[in-house]
Amino acid sequence: MLSDSLSVDGLAQDIAETFTMYQRYMSGFADVMNGTSDVVIVINGTSLTVPGQKSLAKKGDNNDITGLNALTKPLSISQGGTGDKTAAGAVNNLGLGAGAPAIGMPFFWPSSAMPNTVMPEWSDMVFLKYNGSSFSASTYPKLALVNPSLILPDVRGEFIRVWDDGRGIDSGRALLSAQSDAQQAITGQFLDATMGANASAAGVFQMTQLAQSGLSTGQSGSFNQKNVYFDTSKVVRTSAENRPRNIAFNLLVRAK
C-alpha cells in the first residue's frame, strides 16, 4: 500500500529513476562482457574501473562465461604456482626436467663435478660428499632427519655392504658401521716329512715335533734338507688389500 504522502507523480518519477539506474548498471555489465576495453562505472560519485571482456572474460553463444583470462596467466613459483601454462614448462621451471634426487638418499655419481654444476635443472640444489664431514641441522633440516648424527660417513675407497638386518651372514652390525678387511683362513699340511734338526717354521707355517726321527733304529744314511715357502701370488692376483673387481664412483647425497 502506498503512503498518502507519496504522490502518483513522485512515485512514477522514483520508478523511472530506478529503472534508469538499473538499465545503466546492466548496460555497464553488458559492456564489460561484450566490450573490448575497460569500463568505468561511477557509484555515488566514486569511479570503479572494471576490466572489459578482452582482458577479463570470454563468453559463449549462450552468453555463458567460457574463459577467464586471469586464470590463464601462469602463477609464479614464488606465489606457489609453476610459472607456466603447459606441463612441459612447469616441469622445466620446477627443475624436474632431469628428475630430482630425494634429499637424504645416497646415490652414485660418475663425475668429480658436483651435480648442480652439471645439470642446469639442479642449479639451486645442494649436494654433499660422503667424506666424513659434519653438517648443520639448521642448514639442512631434511638431511638431519635421515642422518641424525649430523655426520656423513667417510666412504672414500670403501665398498658398500647391504645391512644384514637379522639374516645372520654379517651379524652384529649397526647401520653405517665400518668393518675392517678380512679373509677366510687358508690351511694346508706337510705330512711325514723328514727335516733337519734345525728346521723351523715362520709366517703361516708351524711345525710339530714327531716322536720318531724319520730313520729306523740301526739305520744310517744321509738326506737332503729342503726349504718350503708359501706364496699365494703364484696362483692368484695379489695386492696389499683384499678386494673384488670394481669400478670407482662418487657417492653423494642431496642436502637441500
PyRosetta script that sets phi, psi and omega in degrees:
from pyrosetta import init, pose_from_sequence

init()
pose = pose_from_sequence("MLSDSLSVDGLAQDIAETFTMYQRYMSGFADVMNGTSDVVIVINGTSLTVPGQKSLAKKGDNNDITGLNALTKPLSISQGGTGDKTAAGAVNNLGLGAGAPAIGMPFFWPSSAMPNTVMPEWSDMVFLKYNGSSFSASTYPKLALVNPSLILPDVRGEFIRVWDDGRGIDSGRALLSAQSDAQQAITGQFLDATMGANASAAGVFQMTQLAQSGLSTGQSGSFNQKNVYFDTSKVVRTSAENRPRNIAFNLLVRAK")
pose.set_psi(1, 134.5)
pose.set_omega(1, -178.8)
pose.set_phi(2, -79.4)
pose.set_psi(2, 146.8)
pose.set_omega(2, 177.4)
pose.set_phi(3, -72.8)
pose.set_psi(3, 148.2)
pose.set_omega(3, 179.7)
pose.set_phi(4, -65.5)
pose.set_psi(4, -25.0)
pose.set_omega(4, -176.2)
pose.set_phi(5, -79.7)
pose.set_psi(5, -8.0)
pose.set_omega(5, -178.3)
pose.set_phi(6, -102.7)
pose.set_psi(6, 117.3)
pose.set_omega(6, -178.4)
pose.set_phi(7, -77.3)
pose.set_psi(7, 161.1)
pose.set_omega(7, 177.3)
pose.set_phi(8, -62.4)
pose.set_psi(8, -40.4)
pose.set_omega(8, 179.4)
pose.set_phi(9, -64.4)
pose.set_psi(9, -42.3)
pose.set_omega(9, 179.5)
pose.set_phi(10, -63.8)
pose.set_psi(10, -41.1)
pose.set_omega(10, 178.6)
pose.set_phi(11, -62.8)
pose.set_psi(11, -43.5)
pose.set_omega(11, 179.4)
pose.set_phi(12, -61.6)
pose.set_psi(12, -38.4)
pose.set_omega(12, -180.0)
pose.set_phi(13, -67.5)
pose.set_psi(13, -41.7)
pose.set_omega(13, 179.2)
pose.set_phi(14, -63.7)
pose.set_psi(14, -41.7)
pose.set_omega(14, 179.7)
pose.set_phi(15, -64.7)
pose.set_psi(15, -41.0)
pose.set_omega(15, 179.8)
pose.set_phi(16, -62.8)
pose.set_psi(16, -42.6)
pose.set_omega(16, 179.6)
pose.set_phi(17, -65.8)
pose.set_psi(17, -37.6)
pose.set_omega(17, 179.2)
pose.set_phi(18, -63.8)
pose.set_psi(18, -46.2)
pose.set_omega(18, 178.5)
pose.set_phi(19, -64.4)
pose.set_psi(19, -37.1)
pose.set_omega(19, 178.5)
pose.set_phi(20, -62.9)
pose.set_psi(20, -44.6)
pose.set_omega(20, 178.9)
pose.set_phi(21, -63.0)
pose.set_psi(21, -42.6)
pose.set_omega(21, 179.7)
pose.set_phi(22, -62.1)
pose.set_psi(22, -43.5)
pose.set_omega(22, -179.7)
pose.set_phi(23, -64.0)
pose.set_psi(23, -37.5)
pose.set_omega(23, -179.0)
pose.set_phi(24, -65.4)
pose.set_psi(24, -44.9)
pose.set_omega(24, -180.0)
pose.set_phi(25, -65.9)
pose.set_psi(25, -41.9)
pose.set_omega(25, 179.8)
pose.set_phi(26, -67.3)
pose.set_psi(26, -35.1)
pose.set_omega(26, 176.7)
pose.set_phi(27, -64.6)
pose.set_psi(27, -40.0)
pose.set_omega(27, 177.7)
pose.set_phi(28, -64.0)
pose.set_psi(28, -40.4)
pose.set_omega(28, 178.5)
pose.set_phi(29, -64.3)
pose.set_psi(29, -40.1)
pose.set_omega(29, 177.7)
pose.set_phi(30, -63.5)
pose.set_psi(30, -38.2)
pose.set_omega(30, 177.8)
pose.set_phi(31, -63.4)
pose.set_psi(31, -36.8)
pose.set_omega(31, 179.1)
pose.set_phi(32, -63.1)
pose.set_psi(32, -42.6)
pose.set_omega(32, -175.7)
pose.set_phi(33, -79.2)
pose.set_psi(33, -29.4)
pose.set_omega(33, -173.8)
pose.set_phi(34, -106.9)
pose.set_psi(34, -22.6)
pose.set_omega(34, -173.4)
pose.set_phi(35, -77.1)
pose.set_psi(35, 172.9)
pose.set_omega(35, -179.4)
pose.set_phi(36, -113.5)
pose.set_psi(36, 4.3)
pose.set_omega(36, 179.1)
pose.set_phi(37, -136.0)
pose.set_psi(37, 168.8)
pose.set_omega(37, 179.6)
pose.set_phi(38, -67.9)
pose.set_psi(38, 154.6)
pose.set_omega(38, -178.9)
pose.set_phi(39, -118.6)
pose.set_psi(39, 134.3)
pose.set_omega(39, 178.2)
pose.set_phi(40, -103.9)
pose.set_psi(40, 121.0)
pose.set_omega(40, 178.1)
pose.set_phi(41, -112.6)
pose.set_psi(41, 131.4)
pose.set_omega(41, 179.6)
pose.set_phi(42, -103.7)
pose.set_psi(42, 119.5)
pose.set_omega(42, 179.2)
pose.set_phi(43, -121.9)
pose.set_psi(43, 116.7)
pose.set_omega(43, -179.4)
pose.set_phi(44, 51.8)
pose.set_psi(44, 41.2)
pose.set_omega(44, 176.4)
pose.set_phi(45, 82.9)
pose.set_psi(45, -2.5)
pose.set_omega(45, -179.5)
pose.set_phi(46, -105.4)
pose.set_psi(46, 127.7)
pose.set_omega(46, -179.0)
pose.set_phi(47, -84.4)
pose.set_psi(47, 135.7)
pose.set_omega(47, 177.8)
pose.set_phi(48, -128.8)
pose.set_psi(48, 119.9)
pose.set_omega(48, 179.2)
pose.set_phi(49, -92.9)
pose.set_psi(49, 122.7)
pose.set_omega(49, 179.8)
pose.set_phi(50, -111.4)
pose.set_psi(50, 124.9)
pose.set_omega(50, 178.9)
pose.set_phi(51, -58.7)
pose.set_psi(51, 136.8)
pose.set_omega(51, 180.0)
pose.set_phi(52, -76.7)
pose.set_psi(52, 176.8)
pose.set_omega(52, -177.5)
pose.set_phi(53, -57.0)
pose.set_psi(53, -34.4)
pose.set_omega(53, -176.2)
pose.set_phi(54, -62.7)
pose.set_psi(54, -37.2)
pose.set_omega(54, -176.7)
pose.set_phi(55, -104.6)
pose.set_psi(55, -7.9)
pose.set_omega(55, -176.0)
pose.set_phi(56, -114.4)
pose.set_psi(56, -57.2)
pose.set_omega(56, -170.4)
pose.set_phi(57, -144.0)
pose.set_psi(57, 164.9)
pose.set_omega(57, 173.4)
pose.set_phi(58, -126.4)
pose.set_psi(58, 145.6)
pose.set_omega(58, -179.3)
pose.set_phi(59, -120.2)
pose.set_psi(59, 156.3)
pose.set_omega(59, 179.4)
pose.set_phi(60, -93.7)
pose.set_psi(60, -169.3)
pose.set_omega(60, -178.6)
pose.set_phi(61, -63.9)
pose.set_psi(61, -28.5)
pose.set_omega(61, -179.3)
pose.set_phi(62, -97.3)
pose.set_psi(62, 21.1)
pose.set_omega(62, -178.6)
pose.set_phi(63, 62.4)
pose.set_psi(63, 19.3)
pose.set_omega(63, 174.4)
pose.set_phi(64, -86.3)
pose.set_psi(64, 150.4)
pose.set_omega(64, -178.9)
pose.set_phi(65, -76.3)
pose.set_psi(65, 120.1)
pose.set_omega(65, -178.3)
pose.set_phi(66, -104.2)
pose.set_psi(66, -10.2)
pose.set_omega(66, 178.7)
pose.set_phi(67, -169.7)
pose.set_psi(67, 143.0)
pose.set_omega(67, 174.8)
pose.set_phi(68, -115.0)
pose.set_psi(68, 116.8)
pose.set_omega(68, -176.5)
pose.set_phi(69, -60.7)
pose.set_psi(69, -31.3)
pose.set_omega(69, -179.2)
pose.set_phi(70, -63.4)
pose.set_psi(70, -30.2)
pose.set_omega(70, -179.2)
pose.set_phi(71, -82.9)
pose.set_psi(71, -12.0)
pose.set_omega(71, 179.3)
pose.set_phi(72, -89.8)
pose.set_psi(72, -8.2)
pose.set_omega(72, 177.3)
pose.set_phi(73, -82.8)
pose.set_psi(73, 130.6)
pose.set_omega(73, -176.8)
pose.set_phi(74, -66.5)
pose.set_psi(74, 139.0)
pose.set_omega(74, 175.7)
pose.set_phi(75, -82.7)
pose.set_psi(75, 132.1)
pose.set_omega(75, -175.9)
pose.set_phi(76, -67.0)
pose.set_psi(76, 160.3)
pose.set_omega(76, 179.5)
pose.set_phi(77, -63.2)
pose.set_psi(77, -37.4)
pose.set_omega(77, 179.7)
pose.set_phi(78, -65.3)
pose.set_psi(78, -21.1)
pose.set_omega(78, 178.3)
pose.set_phi(79, -96.9)
pose.set_psi(79, 7.1)
pose.set_omega(79, 179.0)
pose.set_phi(80, 95.8)
pose.set_psi(80, 6.7)
pose.set_omega(80, -179.9)
pose.set_phi(81, -100.2)
pose.set_psi(81, -161.4)
pose.set_omega(81, -179.3)
pose.set_phi(82, -109.6)
pose.set_psi(82, -11.5)
pose.set_omega(82, 179.9)
pose.set_phi(83, 78.1)
pose.set_psi(83, 9.7)
pose.set_omega(83, -179.5)
pose.set_phi(84, -155.5)
pose.set_psi(84, 158.5)
pose.set_omega(84, -178.8)
pose.set_phi(85, -94.7)
pose.set_psi(85, -8.8)
pose.set_omega(85, -178.1)
pose.set_phi(86, -113.1)
pose.set_psi(86, 157.0)
pose.set_omega(86, 179.3)
pose.set_phi(87, -63.7)
pose.set_psi(87, -41.3)
pose.set_omega(87, -179.5)
pose.set_phi(88, -64.1)
pose.set_psi(88, -42.3)
pose.set_omega(88, 178.6)
pose.set_phi(89, -65.9)
pose.set_psi(89, -39.3)
pose.set_omega(89, 179.0)
pose.set_phi(90, -64.0)
pose.set_psi(90, -43.6)
pose.set_omega(90, 178.9)
pose.set_phi(91, -60.9)
pose.set_psi(91, -41.6)
pose.set_omega(91, -179.8)
pose.set_phi(92, -68.2)
pose.set_psi(92, -44.6)
pose.set_omega(92, -178.4)
pose.set_phi(93, -65.3)
pose.set_psi(93, -33.2)
pose.set_omega(93, -179.2)
pose.set_phi(94, -85.7)
pose.set_psi(94, 5.0)
pose.set_omega(94, 177.7)
pose.set_phi(95, 72.9)
pose.set_psi(95, 24.9)
pose.set_omega(95, -177.6)
pose.set_phi(96, -102.0)
pose.set_psi(96, 3.9)
pose.set_omega(96, -177.7)
pose.set_phi(97, -63.8)
pose.set_psi(97, -27.9)
pose.set_omega(97, 178.2)
pose.set_phi(98, -112.1)
pose.set_psi(98, 20.8)
pose.set_omega(98, -174.9)
pose.set_phi(99, 79.5)
pose.set_psi(99, -177.6)
pose.set_omega(99, 179.5)
pose.set_phi(100, -152.4)
pose.set_psi(100, 112.6)
pose.set_omega(100, 177.4)
pose.set_phi(101, -61.7)
pose.set_psi(101, 140.6)
pose.set_omega(101, 178.7)
pose.set_phi(102, -72.1)
pose.set_psi(102, 140.0)
pose.set_omega(102, 177.2)
pose.set_phi(103, -63.4)
pose.set_psi(103, 131.5)
pose.set_omega(103, 177.2)
pose.set_phi(104, 90.0)
pose.set_psi(104, -6.9)
pose.set_omega(104, -178.8)
pose.set_phi(105, -97.1)
pose.set_psi(105, 116.2)
pose.set_omega(105, 178.6)
pose.set_phi(106, -63.7)
pose.set_psi(106, 146.7)
pose.set_omega(106, 176.2)
pose.set_phi(107, -150.1)
pose.set_psi(107, 149.3)
pose.set_omega(107, 178.2)
pose.set_phi(108, -79.9)
pose.set_psi(108, 142.5)
pose.set_omega(108, -177.6)
pose.set_phi(109, -134.4)
pose.set_psi(109, 128.5)
pose.set_omega(109, -172.6)
pose.set_phi(110, -87.0)
pose.set_psi(110, 20.4)
pose.set_omega(110, -176.5)
pose.set_phi(111, -140.4)
pose.set_psi(111, 153.6)
pose.set_omega(111, 174.4)
pose.set_phi(112, -81.4)
pose.set_psi(112, -18.4)
pose.set_omega(112, 176.2)
pose.set_phi(113, -77.1)
pose.set_psi(113, 137.7)
pose.set_omega(113, -178.5)
pose.set_phi(114, -69.0)
pose.set_psi(114, 147.3)
pose.set_omega(114, -174.4)
pose.set_phi(115, -56.7)
pose.set_psi(115, -35.5)
pose.set_omega(115, -177.9)
pose.set_phi(116, -70.4)
pose.set_psi(116, -11.3)
pose.set_omega(116, 174.7)
pose.set_phi(117, -97.3)
pose.set_psi(117, -7.6)
pose.set_omega(117, -179.0)
pose.set_phi(118, -104.5)
pose.set_psi(118, -45.2)
pose.set_omega(118, -177.8)
pose.set_phi(119, -98.1)
pose.set_psi(119, 114.9)
pose.set_omega(119, 178.8)
pose.set_phi(120, -58.3)
pose.set_psi(120, -33.1)
pose.set_omega(120, -178.8)
pose.set_phi(121, -68.2)
pose.set_psi(121, -18.0)
pose.set_omega(121, -177.9)
pose.set_phi(122, -106.0)
pose.set_psi(122, 13.9)
pose.set_omega(122, -172.8)
pose.set_phi(123, -62.1)
pose.set_psi(123, -26.4)
pose.set_omega(123, -179.2)
pose.set_phi(124, -95.5)
pose.set_psi(124, 7.5)
pose.set_omega(124, 178.4)
pose.set_phi(125, -94.3)
pose.set_psi(125, 161.8)
pose.set_omega(125, 178.9)
pose.set_phi(126, -121.3)
pose.set_psi(126, 131.0)
pose.set_omega(126, 179.7)
pose.set_phi(127, -122.7)
pose.set_psi(127, 144.1)
pose.set_omega(127, 179.3)
pose.set_phi(128, -124.4)
pose.set_psi(128, 155.9)
pose.set_omega(128, 177.3)
pose.set_phi(129, -95.2)
pose.set_psi(129, 149.6)
pose.set_omega(129, 171.7)
pose.set_phi(130, -83.8)
pose.set_psi(130, 83.1)
pose.set_omega(130, -176.5)
pose.set_phi(131, -129.3)
pose.set_psi(131, 22.5)
pose.set_omega(131, 177.9)
pose.set_phi(132, 85.1)
pose.set_psi(132, 4.2)
pose.set_omega(132, -177.5)
pose.set_phi(133, -82.0)
pose.set_psi(133, 158.2)
pose.set_omega(133, 177.6)
pose.set_phi(134, -101.1)
pose.set_psi(134, 165.0)
pose.set_omega(134, 179.3)
pose.set_phi(135, -144.2)
pose.set_psi(135, 165.7)
pose.set_omega(135, -176.8)
pose.set_phi(136, -96.0)
pose.set_psi(136, 133.6)
pose.set_omega(136, 178.0)
pose.set_phi(137, -68.0)
pose.set_psi(137, -30.2)
pose.set_omega(137, 179.3)
pose.set_phi(138, -72.9)
pose.set_psi(138, -30.2)
pose.set_omega(138, 178.6)
pose.set_phi(139, -80.9)
pose.set_psi(139, -40.0)
pose.set_omega(139, -178.4)
pose.set_phi(140, -128.0)
pose.set_psi(140, 71.6)
pose.set_omega(140, -175.4)
pose.set_phi(141, -63.3)
pose.set_psi(141, -36.5)
pose.set_omega(141, -179.7)
pose.set_phi(142, -68.2)
pose.set_psi(142, -40.6)
pose.set_omega(142, 178.1)
pose.set_phi(143, -64.7)
pose.set_psi(143, -33.9)
pose.set_omega(143, 179.2)
pose.set_phi(144, -65.5)
pose.set_psi(144, -27.5)
pose.set_omega(144, 177.3)
pose.set_phi(145, -67.9)
pose.set_psi(145, -32.8)
pose.set_omega(145, -179.5)
pose.set_phi(146, -85.3)
pose.set_psi(146, -38.0)
pose.set_omega(146, 178.9)
pose.set_phi(147, -119.1)
pose.set_psi(147, 78.1)
pose.set_omega(147, -176.9)
pose.set_phi(148, -63.8)
pose.set_psi(148, -17.3)
pose.set_omega(148, 177.5)
pose.set_phi(149, -72.2)
pose.set_psi(149, -14.1)
pose.set_omega(149, -178.9)
pose.set_phi(150, 62.8)
pose.set_psi(150, 23.3)
pose.set_omega(150, 177.1)
pose.set_phi(151, -130.8)
pose.set_psi(151, 130.6)
pose.set_omega(151, 175.0)
pose.set_phi(152, -92.1)
pose.set_psi(152, 119.0)
pose.set_omega(152, -177.6)
pose.set_phi(153, -55.2)
pose.set_psi(153, 148.9)
pose.set_omega(153, 177.8)
pose.set_phi(154, -85.6)
pose.set_psi(154, 104.8)
pose.set_omega(154, -177.3)
pose.set_phi(155, -105.2)
pose.set_psi(155, 7.4)
pose.set_omega(155, -178.4)
pose.set_phi(156, -61.7)
pose.set_psi(156, 125.6)
pose.set_omega(156, 180.0)
pose.set_phi(157, 76.6)
pose.set_psi(157, 5.7)
pose.set_omega(157, -178.3)
pose.set_phi(158, -102.7)
pose.set_psi(158, 162.1)
pose.set_omega(158, 172.0)
pose.set_phi(159, -101.5)
pose.set_psi(159, 145.2)
pose.set_omega(159, 178.5)
pose.set_phi(160, -91.7)
pose.set_psi(160, 130.9)
pose.set_omega(160, 177.1)
pose.set_phi(161, -120.3)
pose.set_psi(161, 132.0)
pose.set_omega(161, -179.8)
pose.set_phi(162, -66.8)
pose.set_psi(162, 137.7)
pose.set_omega(162, -178.3)
pose.set_phi(163, -57.9)
pose.set_psi(163, 135.2)
pose.set_omega(163, -178.9)
pose.set_phi(164, -62.8)
pose.set_psi(164, -41.3)
pose.set_omega(164, 175.8)
pose.set_phi(165, 51.5)
pose.set_psi(165, 45.6)
pose.set_omega(165, 174.3)
pose.set_phi(166, 87.9)
pose.set_psi(166, 1.8)
pose.set_omega(166, -178.3)
pose.set_phi(167, -71.0)
pose.set_psi(167, -34.7)
pose.set_omega(167, 177.0)
pose.set_phi(168, 102.4)
pose.set_psi(168, -1.3)
pose.set_omega(168, 178.0)
pose.set_phi(169, -80.5)
pose.set_psi(169, -37.8)
pose.set_omega(169, -179.4)
pose.set_phi(170, -132.4)
pose.set_psi(170, 55.7)
pose.set_omega(170, -171.6)
pose.set_phi(171, -68.6)
pose.set_psi(171, 158.5)
pose.set_omega(171, 177.0)
pose.set_phi(172, 83.3)
pose.set_psi(172, 5.4)
pose.set_omega(172, -177.8)
pose.set_phi(173, -91.7)
pose.set_psi(173, 143.5)
pose.set_omega(173, 172.7)
pose.set_phi(174, -102.7)
pose.set_psi(174, 153.0)
pose.set_omega(174, 176.8)
pose.set_phi(175, -58.6)
pose.set_psi(175, 138.0)
pose.set_omega(175, 179.8)
pose.set_phi(176, 69.9)
pose.set_psi(176, 10.6)
pose.set_omega(176, 177.3)
pose.set_phi(177, -81.0)
pose.set_psi(177, 149.1)
pose.set_omega(177, -179.9)
pose.set_phi(178, -94.0)
pose.set_psi(178, 155.3)
pose.set_omega(178, -179.8)
pose.set_phi(179, -138.9)
pose.set_psi(179, 133.7)
pose.set_omega(179, -179.4)
pose.set_phi(180, -75.4)
pose.set_psi(180, 168.5)
pose.set_omega(180, 179.3)
pose.set_phi(181, -75.2)
pose.set_psi(181, 156.5)
pose.set_omega(181, 178.5)
pose.set_phi(182, -163.5)
pose.set_psi(182, 164.3)
pose.set_omega(182, 175.0)
pose.set_phi(183, -144.4)
pose.set_psi(183, 158.9)
pose.set_omega(183, 176.3)
pose.set_phi(184, -69.6)
pose.set_psi(184, 150.4)
pose.set_omega(184, -177.2)
pose.set_phi(185, -66.2)
pose.set_psi(185, 141.6)
pose.set_omega(185, 174.3)
pose.set_phi(186, -110.1)
pose.set_psi(186, 117.9)
pose.set_omega(186, -175.9)
pose.set_phi(187, -122.0)
pose.set_psi(187, 159.1)
pose.set_omega(187, 177.1)
pose.set_phi(188, -170.9)
pose.set_psi(188, 173.1)
pose.set_omega(188, -176.9)
pose.set_phi(189, -144.4)
pose.set_psi(189, 150.3)
pose.set_omega(189, 163.7)
pose.set_phi(190, -111.7)
pose.set_psi(190, 118.7)
pose.set_omega(190, -175.9)
pose.set_phi(191, -107.8)
pose.set_psi(191, 141.0)
pose.set_omega(191, 174.1)
pose.set_phi(192, 53.7)
pose.set_psi(192, 46.2)
pose.set_omega(192, -179.2)
pose.set_phi(193, -99.4)
pose.set_psi(193, 132.7)
pose.set_omega(193, 178.1)
pose.set_phi(194, -93.4)
pose.set_psi(194, 125.6)
pose.set_omega(194, -177.2)
pose.set_phi(195, -132.5)
pose.set_psi(195, 165.4)
pose.set_omega(195, 178.9)
pose.set_phi(196, -68.6)
pose.set_psi(196, 165.5)
pose.set_omega(196, -176.7)
pose.set_phi(197, -64.9)
pose.set_psi(197, -24.8)
pose.set_omega(197, -177.7)
pose.set_phi(198, -97.2)
pose.set_psi(198, 12.6)
pose.set_omega(198, -179.0)
pose.set_phi(199, -61.7)
pose.set_psi(199, 141.8)
pose.set_omega(199, 178.8)
pose.set_phi(200, -144.4)
pose.set_psi(200, 168.6)
pose.set_omega(200, -179.3)
pose.set_phi(201, -129.0)
pose.set_psi(201, 153.8)
pose.set_omega(201, 179.3)
pose.set_phi(202, -148.2)
pose.set_psi(202, 166.7)
pose.set_omega(202, 177.3)
pose.set_phi(203, 63.6)
pose.set_psi(203, -127.1)
pose.set_omega(203, -176.7)
pose.set_phi(204, -78.7)
pose.set_psi(204, -3.7)
pose.set_omega(204, -178.5)
pose.set_phi(205, -101.3)
pose.set_psi(205, 151.2)
pose.set_omega(205, 171.4)
pose.set_phi(206, -141.3)
pose.set_psi(206, 159.6)
pose.set_omega(206, -178.1)
pose.set_phi(207, -125.5)
pose.set_psi(207, 146.1)
pose.set_omega(207, 171.5)
pose.set_phi(208, -122.9)
pose.set_psi(208, 139.7)
pose.set_omega(208, -177.2)
pose.set_phi(209, -82.7)
pose.set_psi(209, 127.0)
pose.set_omega(209, 175.8)
pose.set_phi(210, -88.3)
pose.set_psi(210, 157.9)
pose.set_omega(210, -178.4)
pose.set_phi(211, -69.5)
pose.set_psi(211, -31.0)
pose.set_omega(211, -178.3)
pose.set_phi(212, -97.9)
pose.set_psi(212, 152.5)
pose.set_omega(212, -177.2)
pose.set_phi(213, -84.2)
pose.set_psi(213, -14.9)
pose.set_omega(213, -177.0)
pose.set_phi(214, 103.2)
pose.set_psi(214, -11.7)
pose.set_omega(214, 176.7)
pose.set_phi(215, -114.7)
pose.set_psi(215, 138.2)
pose.set_omega(215, 178.9)
pose.set_phi(216, -70.3)
pose.set_psi(216, 156.1)
pose.set_omega(216, 179.7)
pose.set_phi(217, -60.9)
pose.set_psi(217, 131.4)
pose.set_omega(217, -179.9)
pose.set_phi(218, 83.4)
pose.set_psi(218, -2.5)
pose.set_omega(218, -179.0)
pose.set_phi(219, -96.5)
pose.set_psi(219, 139.7)
pose.set_omega(219, 177.9)
pose.set_phi(220, -130.4)
pose.set_psi(220, 161.7)
pose.set_omega(220, 179.8)
pose.set_phi(221, 158.3)
pose.set_psi(221, -177.6)
pose.set_omega(221, 179.6)
pose.set_phi(222, -119.0)
pose.set_psi(222, 158.3)
pose.set_omega(222, 177.4)
pose.set_phi(223, -144.6)
pose.set_psi(223, 156.9)
pose.set_omega(223, -177.8)
pose.set_phi(224, -87.4)
pose.set_psi(224, 141.3)
pose.set_omega(224, 175.5)
pose.set_phi(225, -95.1)
pose.set_psi(225, 136.6)
pose.set_omega(225, -178.7)
pose.set_phi(226, -126.0)
pose.set_psi(226, 145.6)
pose.set_omega(226, 170.9)
pose.set_phi(227, -100.9)
pose.set_psi(227, 135.6)
pose.set_omega(227, -179.5)
pose.set_phi(228, -116.6)
pose.set_psi(228, 130.8)
pose.set_omega(228, -179.5)
pose.set_phi(229, -120.7)
pose.set_psi(229, 158.0)
pose.set_omega(229, 178.8)
pose.set_phi(230, -123.1)
pose.set_psi(230, 119.1)
pose.set_omega(230, -176.2)
pose.set_phi(231, -147.4)
pose.set_psi(231, 106.1)
pose.set_omega(231, -178.1)
pose.set_phi(232, -70.5)
pose.set_psi(232, -18.7)
pose.set_omega(232, -178.2)
pose.set_phi(233, -65.3)
pose.set_psi(233, -12.8)
pose.set_omega(233, 178.8)
pose.set_phi(234, -76.1)
pose.set_psi(234, -14.5)
pose.set_omega(234, -178.3)
pose.set_phi(235, -129.6)
pose.set_psi(235, -17.1)
pose.set_omega(235, -179.4)
pose.set_phi(236, -136.1)
pose.set_psi(236, 161.8)
pose.set_omega(236, 174.2)
pose.set_phi(237, -71.8)
pose.set_psi(237, 136.2)
pose.set_omega(237, -178.3)
pose.set_phi(238, -126.5)
pose.set_psi(238, 160.0)
pose.set_omega(238, 178.4)
pose.set_phi(239, -157.2)
pose.set_psi(239, -175.8)
pose.set_omega(239, 178.1)
pose.set_phi(240, -79.2)
pose.set_psi(240, -0.6)
pose.set_omega(240, 179.6)
pose.set_phi(241, -144.7)
pose.set_psi(241, 162.1)
pose.set_omega(241, 173.3)
pose.set_phi(242, -94.5)
pose.set_psi(242, 129.6)
pose.set_omega(242, -178.1)
pose.set_phi(243, -156.5)
pose.set_psi(243, 152.2)
pose.set_omega(243, 170.8)
pose.set_phi(244, -89.5)
pose.set_psi(244, 175.2)
pose.set_omega(244, 171.6)
pose.set_phi(245, -61.9)
pose.set_psi(245, 147.3)
pose.set_omega(245, -174.1)
pose.set_phi(246, -159.7)
pose.set_psi(246, 166.9)
pose.set_omega(246, 174.5)
pose.set_phi(247, -130.5)
pose.set_psi(247, 135.3)
pose.set_omega(247, -176.2)
pose.set_phi(248, -83.3)
pose.set_psi(248, 128.8)
pose.set_omega(248, 175.5)
pose.set_phi(249, -131.4)
pose.set_psi(249, 158.2)
pose.set_omega(249, 170.5)
pose.set_phi(250, -83.5)
pose.set_psi(250, 140.0)
pose.set_omega(250, 174.9)
pose.set_phi(251, -112.0)
pose.set_psi(251, 116.9)
pose.set_omega(251, -174.9)
pose.set_phi(252, -124.5)
pose.set_psi(252, 170.4)
pose.set_omega(252, 174.2)
pose.set_phi(253, -145.1)
pose.set_psi(253, 140.1)
pose.set_omega(253, 175.0)
pose.set_phi(254, -79.8)
pose.set_psi(254, 127.3)
pose.set_omega(254, -177.2)
pose.set_phi(255, -102.2)
pose.set_psi(255, -23.2)
pose.set_omega(255, -175.0)
pose.set_phi(256, -158.4)
pose.dump_pdb("model.pdb")
